[in-house]
Amino acid sequence: MLREFEEREEKVFLIRNLIEVRIPKGTYERLSRRYSKEYIISFAEEKKIVHHITKRPLYYITKESGIPLLGYNAFGLIDRGTNLIQVRPITGCNLNCIFCSVDEGRFSKTRLVDYIVDIDYIVEEFEKVAKFKGEGVEAHIDGQGEPTLYPYFEELVERLKKIKEVGIVSMQTNGVLLSEERIDRLEGYMDRINLSISALSQETADKLYGVRYPLKRVLSIAEYIANSKIDLHIAPVWLPGYNDSEIPKIIEFALEIGAGKKFPPLGIQKYIPHKHGRKPKVRVMTFKEFYEKLRELEKEYGIKLVLSPEDFRIEKRPRIPQPIKKGEVYKAQIVLPGRMKCEKLCVVKNRLVSVFTDREIGEFVKIKITREKDGIFAGVII
C-alpha cells in the first residue's frame, strides 16, 4: 500500500493512505542511485513525515522510542477507574465539526502535530492494563480525531478482541470512512459502533461537520451496521439553534433501522464548550434543561434516553497505580512536542506529563505536577 508522486520540490511516498514521507527531490535522486526506495523511506535523514489528511507533522510512537502510552490524552491508553479503557491509536480528523471539543480537522488553528502509535506497542501495553483490570474489560477505540484513519484499524480491533480479559470492543466514529466491506471484516470482533450522526438534512449536516458531508452514504452504512452482528449506537450532539428539529428525526431513524440490539440505540449528547475547543454561537443548555428535554422525548418515543454507565456494562474498577502525584517535583526530559503551541511532553516514571514551555526537545527541565486526574498528567516549569 505504497503510492508515490512529486509535489513542488519533494518526492512524496504515501503509506497506507495516511503517512506521507516527504524527501527533497535532489536528495532522493542522489540516494536512489545506490538504495531501494524502501531503504530510503526508512533511513533517509533529510525527510519529513506528515499526516496525509491534516498535513501536520506526524510522530510515530513505538516501543523503542521509550515514550509511554499512559499520561497524555491525545494518544495511547486512558484509564478512568472503570472496566472501560480508551484506546487512542491516532490523531487527526477528516471532518471539521463546528462543535469539536479539541479543535480537530484540517482547518484547526490550535492543533500543530499528530501522532500514530505502532500497533504492536499499543496492543502490548493494553494487554498489561487489561490483565490488571481483570475479566470483562471494554476496549473503546476513540481519540482526538477519527480512529478509522488508523491504517491498521481492522487488525487492531481483531487483536484487542482476542485478549483474554476483553469482553467488548467498541468504537466512536463519524462513519465517513466505513464501508460495507469494512463492516464485514469487523464482524465477529467489533461489538458496538457509536456512530455520530447529528443531522438528517444535508444543509444542516454540512454546517455542523464543516465539510460537504456524505450524508446518504453514512445513513446507508448505519442501516448496514444495524443489520449486521455489530450493535449500532447513534450518538448525535445537540446544538440548540442548529439541529433542534433534527433530534426527533434521528430518534425515528434509529428506531426504524433497528439500532441498539444489546445496548441503547441512542446516546444524545449535550453540547459543552471546552477551553481549547471550537465554540459556535449557540445557546448552551443547562444540564437540567437538557435532561428535561430528554425525558420528554423518552415519553414520546417510549425509549430510554437518559443513560447511565450501567446501560453499557461499565463498572468501577481499581485504577492502574499512579506513580506520580499532584504537587510533586521532578527533573524530566522533554521528548515530544505537544499538540498545542508551546506544549511539550516530558517523561516521568513511565508516564507522559504535559507542560507549556519554550524549551527544546531533548532538554531536561524541573517540573511540578499540577494535574493527575484520570491518569492524565500536567505540570509547570519551576
Secondary structure, DSSP 8 states (H G I E B T S, - for coil): -EEEEEETTEEEEEETTTEEEEEEHHHHHHHHTTS-HHHHHHH-SS-EEEETTT-SBEEEE-GGGT--SBS-SSSEEEE-SBSEEEEE-B-B-S---TT-TT--STT-SS---EEEE-HHHHHHHHHHHHHHH-SSEEEEE--SB-GGGSTTHHHHHHHHHTSTTEEEEEEEE-STT--HHHHHHHTTT--EEEE----SSHHHHHHHHSS---HHHHHHHHHHHHTSSSEEEE--EE-TTTSTTHHHHHHHHHHHHT--SSS-SB--EE----TTS---S-----HHHHHHHHHHHHHHHTS--S--GGGGT--B------S--TT-EEEEEEEEE-SSTTEEEEEETTEEEEEE-S--TT-EEEEEEEE-GGG-EEEEE-
